[in-house]
């Protein structure tokens, strides 16, 4: 199978002036905001760093803290690519705020004097980042959506010309959010919006936005066994693409298959995706908003009692952290302990009931969607 690294070998000698943005570029540009540009790219919008300069700064310093496997390889490939090495970067922000329960990162990528790509990072491996994702089940807008809108407003006010907006995972959700809730005159300057396996929205949250004005500009991609990208509703059409991985690992963009400059498309998602989508929808639907809040806060307070910053830290110190979490759980009031137990049992029962309805091994092509509105596949 071929992926974005193969694409860079095939087309990396062609500049954006020669050929415009394609599917593979949208994946790469959306991924770019995940790279550790802290100290390598300025937060200011009038101070630029090229991709190759940023790579030199990152690799010449201390051991860089790349978030995911493959990110270091991507940065090296981009720095050597005629297509990417001279792209100018600015406005890099990376904020993790435990008090606000917010994880937000974004940057501006200048493709030409008149076209810029605003890339929003998805969830990193911090506990705060994942807690904010769960907050989406009972809060709108979440803090990163608010921060993303402020960032987008500043970028579009500062720069003239046209924009593309994109992101992977939560970053894709942010890209759609800022575009939908922008003024019509700003929306008219947006050429394209890319959501790479990003969750959708509760229908009631976007009904009064400018979503309908920009829906035709949205390209949403989900792998065949997508879990994250199928959360909530997608009012826009979405394209199912092929991943070489299975289950949760399909969220990794390096597993997405490429043919020439396009993502390899499939007809529909698998039974695995439908199973998780249906199970989570039913599970969340059985809880009141307050129960969702209490459950989420209790679970993450237990994990935070370990004083670890990331899930990687927890994995490295699991033997030490498990007793700490158990001790924290036993100190909770009886009502909270009962809530956690009841909801975990409810999830298992819901999942068990859906296994008989959706067997991923024998009904790969079956889709069960929410009753409100089915997606419009391309």
N, C-alpha and C positions, 0 to 999 in steps of 0.2 A: 504494500500500500504506500501511497505517496502522501506527504504532509506538507506543512508550510515551509519546512526546511528545504524540501525538494523544490518547492515553488521559488524560493530565493535563488536556488542554483539555476533554475530554468529562466527566470525573468528578472533576476537581480541586476542585470546589466542595462535594463531599460529604466529611464527616469520617469517620474510622474508627469513630466512635460511631454513625454513621448506616448505614454499610455496612462489613462486615468485610474481611479480606484476600482479594484475588483473585489470579489468576495474574499480572496486570500489576504489582500491588503487590509480589508476591514477587520479581519481576525487579528492580524499583526498589530495594527494601530490601536485596537481595543486592548490588546495584551500589553502594549508598551507601558501603560501607566502602572503595571505591577512591578516594574523593574526598580531596583533600589537607587533612585536618583537623588536621595538626600545628600546635600553637599556637592552634588555634581551638576545639578540644574537649578537655576535661580527660581525663587518664588516670584520674582518680579516679571512683569509682562514686557518690559523694555530691555531685558538682558537675556541674550540668546546663547545657547550652547548647541552645537551640532551633535548628532547621534554618535559620530566617531569620537568627538572630544569627550562626551560624557562617558563613553566606554573606556577611554584611556584613563580618565580620572577614577573610575570605579575599580578597574583591574589593577591600577598602580598603587592603590591604597591598601588598607587592611583587608582581610578576607571579607568580601562583600556578602551581605545578608540577603541572598536571593530567596524569594518566598517559596517557589515551587521548582521541582526538577525540570530542567530544560530551559529555564529563564536565562542562565548564564550562556548557554549555547546560542540562544536567540540573539542576545545582545552582541555576541561576537560575530554572528552571521550578518546582522544588520550593519555593524560597523565596517564590514568588508564589502558590503553591497553598494554598487553604484546607485541603486534606487533609493537607498535609505540613509547612507552615511552622512550626507550633507543636509538632511532635513533639520530644521532649527526647532529647538525645544525651549519652552519658557513656562512660567506660571505653575511650577510644580509645587503642589501642596500635599502633605501627608500628616493627617491629624488623627490621633486616637485619644478620646476623652472619656475616661471611665465615669466621671460624674454625669455627663450628658448621655452616656451609653451610645457613643458615636464613634464610628471608624469611617474616615473619608479621605480619599486621595484622588487627585486629578492632575492633568497637565494639558498644555496646548502644543500641538504639533503643526508647524507651518509647512504646508505642502507646496505653496506658491505665494506670491505676493497678495493674491486675492482669495485664497482658499486655505482654511485651517481646520484641523480635526481636533475636537475636544474629546479627550479620552478619560473616562471615569473608571477608576479601579473597582473591582468587585471585593468581596469579603476576603480579608487576609486570614491568618491563623490565630489572631488574638481572640481571647474570650469575649472581649467587648464587641468585636466585629460580629461574632456569631450571635451574641445576645441581641444586638440591634436587628439582625435578620429575624429572630423570633418575635421581636417587638412589632414587626409588620402585621402580625396576626391580631393585634388589638390597638395599634396606634397608627394614625395617619394625619399628617406626614411624619415619618421618623426623622431623626435629627440629620442624618446624612442627606435625605431628600431636601431638607431646608437649606443645608449648607451647599449642596450642589446647585440649587436654584440661585443662591447669592453669587456663587462662582460663575455660573453661566451668564448671569446678568452683567457681571463686571467684564467678562470677556467680550460679549457682544456689544457692550457700550464702548469699549476701548478700541476694538478693531473694526474696520470696515470690511467689505467683501462678503464672501460666502462661508458657510460652515457645514461641516459634517460632525455628527455627534455619535459617540459609540461607547460601548463597554461590555465587559464579560461578567456574567453572574449578576450580582447586585449592581454592578456598573452599567449593565444594560438597562436595568430598571430605572436607574438614575437618568440615563440618556433619554428615555422616553418621557420620564416625569418632567424634566426641565423643558423639554420641547412642547409638551402638551400644555403646560401652565405658563407659557411665555405669551407675550403680546403678539397680535397678528402680524405687526410689522417686523418682528423678530423671526417669527415662524416663516415668513416669506423669504428670509435669507438662509434658511436651512435647506441644503441640497439632499441630505440623506441622514437617516437615524438607524443605528445598528444595535441590536440587542442580541448578544451571543449567549444563549442559554440563560437569559435573565428572567426572573419571575415577572408575572403580570401584575394586575391590580384588581382589587375588589371593584365591581362595576359601579357601585354607588360613589366611589371616590373620584372617578374621572368623568362622570356624566355631565358635570357642569364646567369642565375644563375646555380647552381648545383642541381636544384630542382629535375630533373629526376633521379638523383643518389640516392635520399633519399625518393622519393615519396612512395615507398613500405613500408617504416617504419612509415608513418604517420597514426595515428588513429584520425579521426575527428568525433566528436559527436555533433549533434544538436537536440534539443527537437522538438516535432512535429509542434509547431507553432513558430519556431525560427525566430527571426528578426535580431538580431546582427550577429549570425553565418552565415546568408545567404547573408551578404553584400559582394560585389565584387564576384570574381570567386573562386571556389574550383576545382582545377585541380586534386586533389586527390579524392579518393572515400570518401564518408561520410556515417555515420550510423545515422539514425533517431531513437531517443530514446523517452521513454514515461515520461512525466512530469505530476504531479498531479495538477499543477497550470494552469492558462490560460494566453494567450497573453504575455505581457512583463515579467510577473512574472515567466514564464518558464525558464528565464535566471538563476534563483536561483538554484544552484546545490542541495540544500537540498530538492527540489521538484522532483528530478530525481529518478525514481523507480528502485529498485534493485531486482534481483532474484538470490539468492545465492551470487555469487561474480561478477555477470555480470549486466550491465545496460539492462533494458528491451527494446528490439528493436521493432520498428514499420516499416511498409512497406514504408511509404512516409510522407512528411510534409503535413500540412493541407492547406486549401484555405487561411486561415489568413496569414500564412507565405508567400504564393505565392503573396497575395495582397500587402503586405508591400514591398516585394522584387521587384515586378514589378513596383510599384509606385515610390519607391526611385530610381530605375534604370532609369525610364523615366524622373523623375524630375531632377536628376543630369545630364542626357544626354542632356537636353535642355540648360544647362549652360556652358559657357566657363570656363576654369580653373581660369581665372582672376575673373570672376563673382562669382565662388565658394569661392575664397579667400576673396573677398570684402564682400560677404554676411556673411560668417562665422565670420570674424573679427568684422563686425558691430554688429551682434547679441551678441557676447560675450563681446564686449566693453560696450554694454548697460547693460548686467548683472553684469559686473565687476564694474560698476559705483556705485553699492550698497555697495562696499567694503566688501562684504561677501566672505568667503573663500570656502565654500561648498554649495551644493544645500540644505542640511539640514538647514544650517544657513538661507538661503533665505526663506525656507518654514516656519521657526519659526518666521521670521520677514517680512512676505509677505505684511502685511498692510502698514508697513513703506517703504518697498522696491519698491512697485509698483509706487508710485508717483515719486520716484527717477529715475526709469527707463523711465517713460514717459517723464520726464523733459529732460533726456539725449537724448531720441529719437527726441524730438522737436528741440534740438540744433544741430542735424546733418545737413549737407548740403543737399540741396534739391535732389541732384543726389543719395545720399546714401539712403535717405528716400524713394525715388521712387524705388530704387533697392529692398529694403526690402519688400515694399508693393507688387511689381510686382511678386517677387519670392514666397512670401507666397500665393498670389492668384493663381499662377501657380501650386503650390503644391496641393492646394484644388481642383483645376480643374482636375488635373491628378488623384488624389485620387477618385474624384467623377466619372470620366470616367471609372476607373477600377472596381468600385463597381458593375457595370452592367456586367463586364466580369468575375469577380471572386467574387462570393457571398460566404463568409465563412460559412454561415449557411446551404447552400444547395449544395455546391460543395466542400466539405471538402477534397476530394482526387485529386482535379485538381491542377496541377503544371504549372506555366508559368515561364519559365527561359529565361535568356538572349539569344539572337540569336547566339552569338559567339560559345558557346559550352555548352551543357547540362552537369550536374553532372553525375558521375558514381556511382550510389547507390550500396552499398554492398548487 
